[in-house]
């Protein structure tokens, strides 16, 4: 029964640090990771059922992507200016992260992972900040929300590309993409064809609706896990070498998108969110409990310098892309700087990317993992402050830029 003791440790510690973070008006994500670090392998090592807690955490990631897929609106891509905003945010921040990765001595794949983690903001912190600070009525709020949506699209693509590279070689990317796409089309088509059958099941008042939701999520996740193995076995029988991987979180994303067309599912969405919040909290704890700081090829001093450079570059990157977006979409530098302030926080998606890397178990990424974990903890806290005081920061930065411009003239 040691797993019950472990669950007690996880929930009580997360509850305590979560309440403290809420009281201090800080993001709870770093609190849960820190709880895992303190009580896990890097700290007091109080957890005994590491595999069990990690397994529960993986459910949280799947439910998170399911939730994002359900809320995602593909039609917004076609609206004027939004594609420019999303591509600008991606281009500036991804290139900055990738370049710094190469400068500090990371390999190409490690620099790619670092750039992905640097690019993606924390939707949970950003949206919560907009709501708590009552900024949803501001003109830039819609742009900020769209950037979070666009990042969800890019995250799905990055995960496919990343898992394809790590499972085999660059030549396997088209195969993995095609296999993933076929499975996605199958899911969307199947849910649409069966909507008339499953819609009444979601309206029942017993346990069937919840069982149906999790049967669909876990069932398709199992297909995503088993399909590459079947294809590899078939290819081996034909004398062909094939290594393919389909991320179950991508499958969960598009399953959520497919179920968004089933109207009767809406009333069950609140229950799904509750499960998501619980298991996602366990995920952040489990990530922290398995994590051990290692400097790998860098000394401790160089590690700190690399971390500070990463944080500074990330903040500057978001403000730079925000300024470009603000000038183009809103005709205002100050509005753009507010966009940059609100999109500074990093959090859950950076950790999700690392979890995928660790889960595949290929390669040695101690330095990268140590950098990103420290980076997320620090920037989620700093970024929350930036988002909270976005208006003031925008005004101060605009005034400083205007003064510098006048002095040069």
C-alpha positions as CSV (number, residue, x, y, z in Angstrom):
1,X,0.0,0.0,0.0
2,X,3.0,2.3,-0.3
3,X,1.4,4.0,-3.4
4,X,-1.3,5.4,-1.0
5,X,1.4,7.0,1.1
6,X,3.0,8.4,-2.1
7,X,-0.3,9.8,-3.2
8,X,-0.8,11.4,0.2
9,X,2.7,13.0,0.0
10,X,2.0,14.2,-3.6
11,X,-1.4,15.7,-2.9
12,X,-0.6,17.2,0.5
13,X,2.7,18.8,-0.6
14,X,1.1,20.2,-3.8
15,X,-1.9,21.5,-1.8
16,X,0.4,23.3,0.6
17,X,2.7,24.9,-1.9
18,X,-0.3,25.6,-4.3
19,X,-2.1,27.5,-1.6
20,X,1.1,29.5,-0.8
21,X,1.6,30.4,-4.5
22,X,-2.1,31.5,-4.8
23,X,-1.7,33.6,-1.7
24,X,1.4,35.2,-3.1
25,X,-0.5,35.6,-6.5
26,X,2.2,33.6,-8.3
27,X,1.8,30.8,-10.8
28,X,1.3,27.4,-9.2
29,X,3.3,25.4,-11.8
30,X,6.8,26.1,-10.4
31,X,5.4,25.3,-6.9
32,X,4.4,21.8,-8.0
33,X,7.7,21.2,-9.7
34,X,9.7,22.4,-6.7
35,X,7.6,20.1,-4.4
36,X,8.7,17.2,-6.6
37,X,12.3,18.3,-6.5
38,X,12.3,18.6,-2.7
39,X,10.6,15.3,-2.1
40,X,12.0,13.3,-5.1
41,X,15.3,12.0,-6.2
42,X,17.1,15.4,-5.9
43,X,15.8,16.0,-2.3
44,X,14.6,13.8,0.5
45,X,13.7,10.8,-1.8
46,X,10.4,10.1,0.0
47,X,8.6,8.7,-3.0
48,X,8.8,4.9,-3.4
49,X,6.4,4.3,-6.3
50,X,8.1,6.5,-8.8
51,X,6.7,4.6,-11.8
52,X,3.1,4.8,-10.5
53,X,3.3,8.6,-9.9
54,X,4.9,9.1,-13.2
55,X,2.2,7.1,-14.9
56,X,-0.5,9.2,-13.3
57,X,1.4,12.3,-14.5
58,X,1.3,11.1,-18.1
59,X,-2.5,11.0,-17.9
60,X,-2.4,14.7,-17.1
61,X,-0.5,15.6,-20.2
62,X,-2.9,13.6,-22.4
63,X,-5.9,15.3,-20.8
64,X,-4.2,18.7,-21.2
65,X,-3.8,18.2,-24.9
66,X,-7.4,16.8,-25.1
67,X,-8.6,20.0,-23.4
68,X,-6.6,22.2,-25.8
69,X,-7.9,20.4,-28.8
70,X,-11.5,20.8,-27.6
71,X,-11.1,24.5,-27.2
72,X,-9.2,25.0,-30.4
73,X,-10.8,27.0,-33.3
74,X,-9.2,26.2,-36.7
75,X,-11.3,28.9,-38.4
76,X,-9.4,31.7,-36.6
77,X,-6.3,31.0,-38.8
78,X,-7.9,32.7,-41.8
79,X,-8.6,36.1,-40.0
80,X,-6.5,39.0,-41.3
81,X,-3.2,39.6,-39.5
82,X,-3.3,36.5,-37.3
83,X,-1.1,34.4,-39.4
84,X,1.5,37.3,-39.4
85,X,1.3,37.5,-35.6
86,X,1.8,33.8,-35.1
87,X,4.6,33.5,-37.6
88,X,6.4,36.5,-36.2
89,X,6.2,35.2,-32.6
90,X,7.5,31.8,-33.8
91,X,10.2,33.1,-36.0
92,X,11.8,35.6,-33.6
93,X,11.7,33.4,-30.5
94,X,12.5,30.0,-32.1
95,X,15.5,31.3,-34.0
96,X,16.8,33.1,-30.8
97,X,16.5,29.9,-28.8
98,X,18.1,27.7,-31.5
99,X,21.0,30.2,-31.9
100,X,21.7,30.3,-28.2
101,X,21.6,26.5,-28.0
102,X,24.3,26.2,-30.6
103,X,26.4,29.0,-29.0
104,X,26.5,27.2,-25.6
105,X,27.6,23.9,-27.3
106,X,24.3,21.9,-27.7
107,X,23.9,19.5,-30.5
108,X,21.4,20.3,-33.4
109,X,18.7,18.2,-31.9
110,X,19.2,19.6,-28.4
111,X,19.2,23.2,-29.8
112,X,15.9,22.3,-31.6
113,X,14.4,21.1,-28.3
114,X,15.6,24.2,-26.5
115,X,14.2,26.5,-29.1
116,X,10.9,24.8,-28.9
117,X,10.8,25.2,-25.1
118,X,11.9,28.8,-25.4
119,X,9.3,29.7,-28.0
120,X,6.1,28.4,-26.3
121,X,4.5,30.6,-23.6
122,X,2.4,29.2,-20.8
123,X,-1.2,29.4,-21.9
124,X,-2.4,28.8,-18.3
125,X,-0.4,31.7,-16.9
126,X,-1.1,34.1,-19.8
127,X,-4.9,33.5,-19.9
128,X,-5.2,33.5,-16.1
129,X,-3.3,36.9,-16.0
130,X,-5.6,38.4,-18.6
131,X,-8.7,37.3,-16.6
132,X,-7.3,38.3,-13.1
133,X,-6.1,41.7,-14.3
134,X,-9.4,42.3,-16.2
135,X,-7.6,42.9,-19.5
136,X,-9.8,40.8,-21.7
137,X,-11.6,44.0,-22.9
138,X,-8.3,45.5,-24.2
139,X,-7.6,45.5,-27.9
140,X,-4.5,43.4,-27.6
141,X,-6.3,40.7,-25.6
142,X,-7.7,39.0,-28.7
143,X,-4.2,39.0,-30.3
144,X,-2.7,37.5,-27.2
145,X,-5.3,34.7,-27.0
146,X,-4.7,34.0,-30.7
147,X,-1.0,33.7,-30.1
148,X,-1.7,31.1,-27.5
149,X,-3.9,29.2,-30.0
150,X,-1.2,29.5,-32.7
151,X,1.4,28.1,-30.3
152,X,-0.9,25.1,-29.8
153,X,-0.8,24.4,-33.5
154,X,3.0,24.8,-33.6
155,X,3.4,22.6,-30.5
156,X,1.5,19.8,-32.3
157,X,3.8,20.1,-35.3
158,X,7.0,20.3,-33.2
159,X,6.0,17.2,-31.3
160,X,5.5,15.3,-34.5
161,X,8.8,16.4,-36.0
162,X,10.7,15.9,-32.7
163,X,9.4,12.4,-32.1
164,X,10.1,11.5,-35.7
165,X,13.7,12.6,-35.5
166,X,14.3,10.9,-32.2
167,X,12.7,7.6,-33.2
168,X,14.9,7.2,-36.3
169,X,16.4,9.6,-38.8
170,X,15.5,12.6,-40.8
171,X,14.3,10.3,-43.6
172,X,11.6,8.9,-41.3
173,X,10.0,12.3,-40.8
174,X,7.7,12.0,-43.9
175,X,6.7,8.4,-42.9
176,X,5.9,9.5,-39.3
177,X,4.0,12.6,-40.5
178,X,2.0,10.5,-43.0
179,X,1.2,7.9,-40.4
180,X,0.2,10.5,-37.8
181,X,-1.9,12.3,-40.4
182,X,-3.7,9.1,-41.4
183,X,-4.5,8.3,-37.8
184,X,-5.8,11.9,-37.3
185,X,-8.1,11.6,-40.4
186,X,-9.3,8.3,-39.1
187,X,-10.2,9.8,-35.7
188,X,-12.0,12.8,-37.2
189,X,-13.9,10.7,-39.7
190,X,-14.9,8.0,-37.1
191,X,-16.1,10.5,-34.5
192,X,-18.1,12.4,-37.2
193,X,-19.7,9.1,-38.4
194,X,-20.5,7.9,-34.9
195,X,-21.7,11.3,-33.6
196,X,-25.4,10.3,-33.8
197,X,-24.6,7.1,-31.8
198,X,-22.4,8.6,-29.1
199,X,-24.2,11.9,-28.6
200,X,-27.1,10.2,-26.6
201,X,-24.6,8.4,-24.4
202,X,-23.1,11.7,-23.3
203,X,-26.6,12.8,-22.1
204,X,-27.0,9.9,-19.7
205,X,-27.0,10.6,-15.9
206,X,-25.0,7.5,-14.8
207,X,-21.3,6.6,-15.1
208,X,-21.4,5.8,-18.9
209,X,-20.6,9.3,-20.2
210,X,-17.3,9.5,-18.1
211,X,-16.4,6.0,-19.0
212,X,-17.0,6.8,-22.7
213,X,-14.7,9.9,-22.6
214,X,-11.8,8.0,-21.0
215,X,-12.4,4.9,-23.2
216,X,-12.0,7.2,-26.3
217,X,-9.0,9.0,-24.9
218,X,-7.1,5.9,-23.7
219,X,-8.3,3.8,-26.6
220,X,-6.9,6.1,-29.3
221,X,-3.8,6.7,-27.2
222,X,-3.3,2.9,-27.2
223,X,-3.7,2.8,-31.0
224,X,-1.0,5.6,-31.3
225,X,1.3,3.4,-29.2
226,X,0.6,0.1,-31.0
227,X,0.3,1.2,-34.6
228,X,4.0,2.1,-35.1
229,X,5.0,-1.3,-33.6
230,X,2.6,-3.1,-36.1
231,X,4.0,-1.1,-39.0
232,X,7.6,-1.8,-38.0
233,X,6.8,-5.5,-37.7
234,X,5.2,-5.5,-41.2
235,X,8.1,-3.6,-42.6
236,X,10.6,-6.1,-41.1
237,X,8.6,-8.9,-42.6
238,X,9.0,-7.2,-46.0
239,X,12.7,-6.7,-45.5
240,X,12.3,-2.9,-44.9
241,X,13.8,-0.9,-42.0
242,X,11.2,1.3,-40.5
243,X,11.2,3.3,-37.2
244,X,8.2,5.4,-36.5
245,X,6.6,7.0,-33.5
246,X,3.2,8.6,-33.0
247,X,2.8,10.9,-30.0
248,X,-0.3,10.1,-28.0
249,X,-0.6,13.7,-27.0
250,X,-1.1,14.7,-30.6
251,X,-3.9,12.0,-30.9
252,X,-5.5,13.4,-27.7
253,X,-5.4,16.9,-29.2
254,X,-7.3,16.0,-32.4
255,X,-9.7,13.7,-30.5
256,X,-10.6,16.8,-28.4
257,X,-11.1,18.8,-31.6
258,X,-13.3,16.0,-33.1
259,X,-15.5,15.9,-30.0
260,X,-16.0,19.6,-30.0
261,X,-18.5,19.0,-32.8
262,X,-20.6,16.8,-30.5
263,X,-22.9,19.3,-28.8
264,X,-24.0,16.9,-26.0
265,X,-20.4,16.6,-24.8
266,X,-20.3,20.2,-23.6
267,X,-22.0,19.5,-20.3
268,X,-19.4,16.9,-19.4
269,X,-16.5,19.2,-20.2
270,X,-16.4,20.6,-16.6
271,X,-15.8,17.1,-15.2
272,X,-13.0,16.5,-17.8
273,X,-11.3,19.7,-16.7
274,X,-11.4,18.6,-13.1
275,X,-9.6,15.4,-13.9
276,X,-7.2,17.3,-16.1
277,X,-6.3,19.7,-13.3
278,X,-5.7,16.9,-10.8
279,X,-3.5,14.7,-13.1
280,X,-1.7,17.7,-14.5
281,X,-0.7,18.7,-11.0
282,X,0.7,15.2,-10.4
283,X,2.5,15.5,-13.8
284,X,4.4,18.6,-12.7
285,X,5.2,17.0,-9.3
286,X,6.4,13.8,-11.0
287,X,8.6,15.7,-13.4
288,X,10.3,17.4,-10.4
289,X,10.6,14.2,-8.4
290,X,12.5,12.5,-11.3
291,X,14.7,15.5,-12.1
292,X,18.3,15.8,-10.9
293,X,20.4,18.9,-11.6
294,X,23.4,18.0,-13.7
295,X,25.8,20.5,-15.4
296,X,27.1,17.9,-17.9
297,X,29.7,19.6,-20.1
298,X,29.4,23.0,-18.4
299,X,30.8,24.1,-15.1
300,X,28.4,25.5,-12.5
301,X,29.5,29.1,-13.3
302,X,29.0,28.5,-17.0
303,X,25.7,26.9,-16.4
304,X,24.4,30.0,-14.5
305,X,25.7,32.3,-17.3
306,X,23.9,30.1,-19.9
307,X,20.7,30.2,-17.9
308,X,20.8,34.0,-17.4
309,X,21.5,34.4,-21.1
310,X,18.6,32.1,-21.9
311,X,16.2,34.1,-19.7
312,X,17.4,37.5,-21.0
313,X,17.1,36.4,-24.6
314,X,13.6,34.9,-24.0
315,X,12.3,38.1,-22.4
316,X,13.8,40.3,-25.2
317,X,12.5,37.9,-27.9
318,X,8.9,38.2,-26.7
319,X,9.1,42.0,-26.4
320,X,10.6,42.2,-29.9
321,X,8.0,40.0,-31.5
322,X,5.3,41.7,-29.5
323,X,6.5,45.2,-30.7
324,X,6.4,44.0,-34.4
325,X,2.9,42.5,-33.9
326,X,1.6,45.6,-32.1
327,X,2.9,48.0,-34.9
328,X,1.4,45.8,-37.6
329,X,-1.9,44.8,-36.1
330,X,-2.7,47.7,-33.8
331,X,-0.5,50.5,-35.1
332,X,0.9,51.0,-31.6
333,X,4.3,50.2,-30.1
334,X,3.0,50.4,-26.6
335,X,0.2,47.9,-27.3
336,X,2.9,45.6,-28.8
337,X,5.1,45.8,-25.8
338,X,2.1,44.9,-23.6
339,X,1.7,41.8,-25.8
340,X,5.3,41.0,-25.1
341,X,4.9,41.4,-21.4
342,X,1.8,39.1,-21.3
343,X,3.5,36.4,-23.4
344,X,6.7,36.2,-21.3
345,X,5.7,33.4,-18.9
346,X,6.8,29.9,-19.7
347,X,5.4,26.8,-18.1
348,X,3.5,23.6,-18.9
349,X,4.3,23.2,-22.6
350,X,8.0,23.5,-22.1
351,X,7.8,20.8,-19.5
352,X,5.6,18.7,-21.8
353,X,8.2,18.8,-24.5
354,X,10.9,17.7,-22.1
355,X,8.7,14.9,-20.9
356,X,8.3,13.6,-24.4
357,X,12.1,13.7,-24.9
358,X,12.7,11.8,-21.6
359,X,9.9,9.3,-22.3
360,X,11.5,8.3,-25.6
361,X,14.7,7.4,-23.7
362,X,17.1,8.1,-26.6
363,X,20.2,10.2,-26.0
364,X,21.7,11.9,-23.0
365,X,20.2,15.3,-22.3
366,X,21.2,16.2,-18.7
367,X,22.4,19.7,-19.5
368,X,19.4,20.5,-21.6
369,X,16.9,19.2,-19.0
370,X,18.6,21.1,-16.2
371,X,18.6,24.3,-18.2
372,X,15.0,24.1,-19.2
373,X,13.7,23.1,-15.8
374,X,15.5,26.0,-14.0
375,X,14.5,28.3,-16.9
376,X,10.8,27.4,-16.5
377,X,10.7,27.8,-12.8
378,X,12.4,31.2,-12.9
379,X,10.6,32.6,-16.0
380,X,7.1,31.4,-14.8
381,X,7.6,33.5,-11.7
382,X,9.2,36.5,-13.5
383,X,6.8,36.2,-16.4
384,X,3.8,36.3,-14.0
385,X,5.1,39.6,-12.7
386,X,5.5,41.0,-16.2
387,X,2.0,39.9,-17.1
388,X,0.6,41.5,-13.9
389,X,2.2,44.8,-14.6
390,X,2.0,44.7,-18.4
391,X,0.4,48.2,-18.7
392,X,3.1,49.9,-16.6
393,X,5.9,48.1,-18.4
394,X,4.5,49.0,-21.8
395,X,4.3,52.7,-20.9
396,X,7.8,52.8,-19.3
397,X,9.4,51.0,-22.2
398,X,7.6,53.2,-24.8
399,X,8.7,56.3,-23.0
400,X,12.3,55.2,-22.8
401,X,12.3,54.3,-26.6
402,X,10.8,57.6,-27.5
403,X,13.4,59.5,-25.5
404,X,16.2,57.6,-27.1
405,X,14.8,58.2,-30.5
406,X,14.5,62.0,-29.8
407,X,18.1,62.2,-28.5
408,X,19.4,60.6,-31.7
409,X,17.6,63.1,-33.8
